[in-house]
Amino acid sequence: MFVKDLSVPLNLRKAETLEKRISQNHPILLELRTFIKNLRSGYNGERKMHYYLGQIPHKRFYIFHDLRLPYGEGYFQIDALLLSPSGILMIDGKNNSGKLIIEKNQMIQEFMDKRIVYDNPIAQAQRHNLLLTYFFEKHKIPPMPIDSLVAICKSSTELCISPGYAIAEKKICRVSELLGKIDVFYHHLNKAILDHRTIEKIKRLLLKSHTPLLTDILEKFSIHPFELITGVQCPYCFQFAMIYNRKNWICPFCHFISQDAHIDAIKDYFLLNHSSFTNKEIRTFLHLPSTRITTYFMSSLSFPFTGTTKSRVYHQPQNFL
């Protein structure tokens, strides 16, 4: 069962929001789109893994997607973690295109006349095994078997493992082979080591310790807030900006009418700026005609707030994004 399900990475949503709210001739656009492409590729790989993980018999594992756990002065990322009473299996997804050559000290990607060298994924997986072991030791979790797999998620990728590299042949598989590999792990470790109480403790610990990487997307791409396209985007023709008139948003281009198009615009504001705003700030961003109308919007949304009247600050509700 999925304890932490797969979701669209917040940094991907931030980057895609920035893309639609800057000028299409902005000098940073090419770099931003490359950033989005890389994030989207990683997410698509995890979606393919998610499909196969969803086919595992329901009670065999507790499954966590996309964990980022602290240890020492840094963090380590786990694409998928499968927890059972017999041990833990970690899966690292690779969604690279072209040809992947796995050697003992490196992974080489050959794609469109380019040759890119990466760390050996087996070495990376072994490092994560150690870090997870240290993490559990720190939190007084009893020792347990921890193993790992590397899943090649793109079916068109050519996989070449150096001859005689036995551990890579065992631990690297195509995503279509994932269920079989997981089944071997499950039946190999058929002795329960962790009782129910310990399992529940580990589940709480992983969820509580997960620390998502939150990027200030404007700072990353050196975008000043005044460069952003403000206003409410039409959900039909995607033009900016809709005009507010008598509780309706009207698109001046295609004449589409909506009563709630401002919801997505407020989400954009949170994704691009801060976790709070004043009446004036959101009024300016949405192009609302008056303070009174903005106050009406905020009261209808029931956002949490601090302060009173003119000093009131509205805060992002939990799970609003």
C-alpha positions as CSV (number, residue, x, y, z in Angstrom):
1,M,0.0,0.0,0.0
2,F,1.1,3.5,-0.7
3,V,1.9,5.4,2.5
4,K,3.5,8.4,0.6
5,D,2.0,8.5,-2.9
6,L,3.5,9.9,-6.0
7,S,2.8,13.6,-6.7
8,V,4.0,16.2,-9.1
9,P,7.2,17.7,-7.7
10,L,6.6,21.2,-6.3
11,N,9.7,22.5,-8.0
12,L,8.4,21.3,-11.4
13,R,5.1,23.1,-10.7
14,K,7.0,26.3,-9.7
15,A,9.1,26.2,-12.9
16,E,6.1,25.6,-15.2
17,T,4.2,28.5,-13.5
18,L,7.2,30.7,-14.1
19,E,7.4,29.7,-17.7
20,K,3.8,30.8,-18.4
21,R,4.2,34.1,-16.4
22,I,7.3,35.5,-18.2
23,S,7.6,37.0,-21.6
24,Q,8.1,34.5,-24.4
25,N,11.2,36.3,-25.5
26,H,12.8,36.4,-22.1
27,P,16.5,35.6,-22.2
28,I,16.2,33.0,-19.4
29,L,13.4,31.0,-21.2
30,L,15.7,28.4,-22.9
31,E,17.5,27.6,-19.6
32,L,14.2,27.5,-17.8
33,R,12.7,25.0,-20.3
34,T,15.8,22.8,-20.0
35,F,15.3,22.8,-16.2
36,I,11.6,21.9,-16.7
37,K,12.5,19.1,-19.2
38,N,14.9,17.5,-16.7
39,L,12.4,17.7,-13.9
40,R,9.6,16.3,-16.1
41,S,11.8,13.5,-17.3
42,G,12.6,12.4,-13.7
43,Y,8.9,12.6,-12.8
44,N,7.8,10.6,-15.8
45,G,10.3,7.9,-14.8
46,E,8.8,7.7,-11.3
47,R,5.3,7.5,-12.8
48,K,6.4,4.4,-14.7
49,M,7.7,2.9,-11.5
50,H,4.5,3.8,-9.7
51,Y,2.5,1.9,-12.3
52,Y,4.3,-1.3,-11.5
53,L,4.5,-0.7,-7.8
54,G,0.7,-0.4,-7.8
55,Q,0.5,-4.0,-9.0
56,I,2.3,-5.5,-5.9
57,P,-0.1,-7.4,-3.7
58,H,-1.6,-4.9,-1.3
59,K,-0.3,-6.2,2.1
60,R,3.3,-7.0,1.1
61,F,4.9,-3.6,1.4
62,Y,4.4,-0.1,2.7
63,I,5.5,2.1,-0.2
64,F,7.0,5.6,0.0
65,H,7.6,7.7,-3.1
66,D,10.2,10.4,-3.3
67,L,11.7,10.6,0.2
68,R,14.3,13.2,1.0
69,L,15.8,12.4,4.4
70,P,18.3,14.3,6.5
71,Y,21.6,12.9,7.7
72,G,24.6,14.8,8.9
73,E,24.8,18.2,7.2
74,G,23.0,17.0,4.1
75,Y,20.1,15.0,2.7
76,F,19.8,11.8,0.6
77,Q,17.0,11.1,-1.9
78,I,15.1,7.9,-2.4
79,D,12.9,7.5,-5.4
80,A,10.9,4.6,-3.9
81,L,11.2,2.8,-0.6
82,L,9.4,-0.5,0.1
83,L,9.1,-1.4,3.8
84,S,8.1,-4.9,5.0
85,P,8.5,-6.8,8.2
86,S,11.4,-8.7,6.6
87,G,13.4,-5.6,5.5
88,I,13.6,-2.6,3.1
89,L,14.1,-2.4,-0.6
90,M,15.0,0.9,-2.2
91,I,14.6,1.7,-5.9
92,D,16.3,4.4,-7.9
93,G,14.7,5.2,-11.2
94,K,16.8,6.3,-14.2
95,N,14.9,7.9,-17.2
96,N,17.8,8.7,-19.4
97,S,17.5,8.5,-23.2
98,G,19.9,7.0,-25.7
99,K,22.4,4.4,-24.6
100,L,23.6,3.8,-21.0
101,I,26.9,2.1,-20.5
102,I,27.4,0.8,-16.9
103,E,31.0,0.4,-15.8
104,K,32.5,-0.3,-12.4
105,N,33.4,3.3,-11.7
106,Q,30.9,5.3,-13.9
107,M,27.7,5.4,-16.0
108,I,28.0,6.8,-19.5
109,Q,25.1,8.2,-21.4
110,E,25.4,8.5,-25.2
111,F,22.6,10.5,-26.8
112,M,22.4,12.7,-29.9
113,D,26.2,12.8,-30.4
114,K,26.7,13.7,-26.8
115,R,28.6,11.7,-24.2
116,I,27.8,12.4,-20.5
117,V,29.5,10.7,-17.6
118,Y,27.6,10.1,-14.3
119,D,28.4,8.4,-11.0
120,N,28.0,4.6,-11.0
121,P,24.3,4.0,-10.0
122,I,25.3,0.9,-8.0
123,A,27.8,2.9,-5.9
124,Q,25.1,5.6,-5.4
125,A,22.6,2.9,-4.2
126,Q,25.1,1.4,-1.8
127,R,25.8,4.8,-0.4
128,H,22.1,5.3,0.2
129,N,21.9,1.9,1.9
130,L,24.6,3.0,4.3
131,L,23.0,6.4,4.9
132,L,19.6,4.8,5.6
133,T,21.3,2.4,8.0
134,Y,23.0,5.3,9.8
135,F,19.7,7.2,9.8
136,F,17.9,4.3,11.5
137,E,20.7,3.8,14.0
138,K,20.4,7.4,15.0
139,H,16.7,7.0,15.7
140,K,17.1,3.7,17.6
141,I,15.5,1.5,14.9
142,P,16.7,-2.1,15.1
143,P,19.0,-3.5,12.3
144,M,17.3,-5.0,9.3
145,P,18.2,-6.1,5.8
146,I,18.3,-3.2,3.3
147,D,18.7,-3.9,-0.4
148,S,18.5,-1.7,-3.5
149,L,17.6,-1.8,-7.2
150,V,18.2,0.5,-10.1
151,A,15.3,0.7,-12.6
152,I,15.8,1.9,-16.2
153,C,12.5,3.5,-16.9
154,K,12.6,4.4,-20.6
155,S,11.9,1.4,-22.7
156,S,13.8,2.8,-25.7
157,T,17.0,3.2,-23.7
158,E,19.8,0.8,-24.8
159,L,21.4,-0.8,-21.7
160,C,25.0,-2.1,-21.8
161,I,26.6,-3.5,-18.7
162,S,30.3,-4.2,-18.7
163,P,31.0,-8.0,-19.2
164,G,31.6,-9.7,-15.8
165,Y,30.0,-6.9,-13.8
166,A,27.8,-9.4,-11.9
167,I,26.5,-7.0,-9.2
168,A,25.2,-4.6,-11.9
169,E,23.5,-7.4,-13.8
170,K,21.8,-8.4,-10.5
171,K,20.8,-4.9,-9.3
172,I,20.0,-3.0,-12.5
173,C,16.9,-3.9,-14.4
174,R,14.4,-2.5,-16.8
175,V,11.2,-1.1,-15.2
176,S,9.2,-3.9,-16.9
177,E,11.3,-6.4,-14.9
178,L,10.7,-4.6,-11.6
179,L,7.9,-6.8,-10.3
180,G,9.9,-10.0,-10.7
181,K,12.9,-8.5,-8.9
182,I,10.7,-7.3,-6.1
183,D,9.1,-10.7,-5.8
184,V,12.5,-12.4,-5.5
185,F,13.5,-9.9,-2.7
186,Y,10.2,-10.6,-0.9
187,H,10.5,-14.4,-1.0
188,H,14.2,-14.4,-0.2
189,L,13.6,-12.6,3.1
190,N,10.7,-14.6,4.3
191,K,11.5,-14.2,8.0
192,A,9.7,-11.3,9.8
193,I,12.2,-9.2,11.7
194,L,10.1,-6.1,12.5
195,D,7.0,-6.3,14.6
196,H,3.9,-4.2,14.0
197,R,4.9,-1.5,16.5
198,T,8.3,-1.1,14.9
199,I,6.8,-0.9,11.5
200,E,4.5,1.9,12.6
201,K,7.4,3.7,14.2
202,I,9.4,3.6,11.0
203,K,6.4,4.8,8.9
204,R,5.9,7.8,11.2
205,L,9.7,8.5,11.2
206,L,10.0,8.5,7.4
207,L,6.9,10.8,7.0
208,K,8.0,13.2,9.7
209,S,11.7,13.3,8.5
210,H,10.9,13.8,4.8
211,T,12.2,17.3,3.9
212,P,11.2,18.3,0.3
213,L,13.7,20.5,-1.6
214,L,12.0,23.9,-2.0
215,T,13.6,26.1,-4.5
216,D,13.1,29.9,-4.7
217,I,12.4,29.7,-8.4
218,L,12.6,33.5,-8.9
219,E,16.0,33.7,-7.2
220,K,17.3,30.6,-9.1
221,F,16.7,32.2,-12.5
222,S,17.4,35.8,-11.3
223,I,13.8,37.0,-12.1
224,H,12.6,40.2,-10.4
225,P,8.9,40.1,-9.4
226,F,8.2,43.1,-11.7
227,E,9.1,40.9,-14.7
228,L,6.2,38.5,-14.0
229,I,3.0,38.6,-16.0
230,T,0.2,39.3,-13.5
231,G,-3.5,38.8,-13.8
232,V,-5.9,35.8,-14.1
233,Q,-5.1,33.5,-17.0
234,C,-8.1,32.4,-19.1
235,P,-8.5,28.6,-18.6
236,Y,-9.9,28.2,-22.2
237,C,-7.5,30.2,-24.4
238,F,-4.7,30.6,-21.9
239,Q,-4.4,34.4,-22.5
240,F,-3.7,37.0,-19.9
241,A,-5.5,38.7,-18.3
242,M,-9.2,38.2,-17.6
243,I,-11.4,41.1,-16.5
244,Y,-13.4,41.0,-13.3
245,N,-17.1,42.1,-13.7
246,R,-19.9,41.4,-11.2
247,K,-18.6,38.1,-9.7
248,N,-17.4,36.8,-13.1
249,W,-14.1,36.7,-14.9
250,I,-14.4,37.5,-18.6
251,C,-11.7,36.8,-21.1
252,P,-11.3,39.8,-23.5
253,F,-9.9,37.5,-26.2
254,C,-12.2,34.5,-26.4
255,H,-15.0,35.9,-24.1
256,F,-15.0,32.8,-21.9
257,I,-16.6,33.4,-18.6
258,S,-15.6,31.8,-15.3
259,Q,-16.5,32.4,-11.6
260,D,-13.4,30.7,-10.1
261,A,-10.5,31.3,-12.5
262,H,-8.8,33.4,-9.8
263,I,-8.2,30.2,-7.8
264,D,-5.4,29.0,-10.1
265,A,-4.0,32.6,-10.2
266,I,-3.7,32.6,-6.4
267,K,-1.9,29.2,-6.5
268,D,0.5,30.8,-9.1
269,Y,1.1,33.6,-6.6
270,F,2.0,31.1,-3.8
271,L,4.2,29.1,-6.2
272,L,6.2,32.1,-7.4
273,N,6.3,34.4,-4.4
274,H,5.6,33.7,-0.7
275,S,3.3,31.8,1.5
276,S,1.3,34.9,2.5
277,F,0.0,38.2,1.0
278,T,-1.8,41.4,2.0
279,N,-5.0,42.6,0.4
280,K,-3.1,45.1,-1.7
281,E,-0.6,42.5,-2.9
282,I,-3.2,40.0,-4.1
283,R,-5.4,42.8,-5.5
284,T,-2.6,44.0,-7.7
285,F,-1.7,40.5,-8.8
286,L,-5.2,39.5,-9.8
287,H,-6.1,43.0,-11.2
288,L,-9.1,43.3,-8.9
289,P,-10.8,46.7,-9.0
290,S,-11.1,47.5,-5.3
291,T,-10.1,46.6,-1.7
292,R,-13.7,45.7,-0.9
293,I,-14.0,43.2,-3.7
294,T,-10.7,41.6,-2.7
295,T,-11.9,41.3,0.9
296,Y,-15.0,39.6,-0.4
297,F,-12.8,37.1,-2.3
298,M,-10.7,36.3,0.7
299,S,-13.7,35.8,3.0
300,S,-15.3,33.4,0.4
301,L,-12.1,31.4,0.3
302,S,-11.8,31.3,4.1
303,F,-8.0,31.6,4.1
304,P,-6.3,31.7,7.5
305,F,-5.1,35.2,8.4
306,T,-3.3,37.2,11.1
307,G,-3.9,40.8,12.0
308,T,-7.0,42.9,11.6
309,T,-8.4,45.2,9.0
310,K,-5.7,47.1,7.1
311,S,-2.8,45.1,8.7
312,R,-4.4,41.7,7.8
313,V,-2.1,39.1,6.2
314,Y,-3.6,36.0,4.5
315,H,-1.6,32.8,4.7
316,Q,-1.5,29.8,2.4
317,P,-3.9,27.1,3.6
318,Q,-2.5,23.6,4.2
319,N,-2.8,21.4,1.1
320,F,-4.1,24.3,-1.0
321,L,-1.5,23.7,-3.8
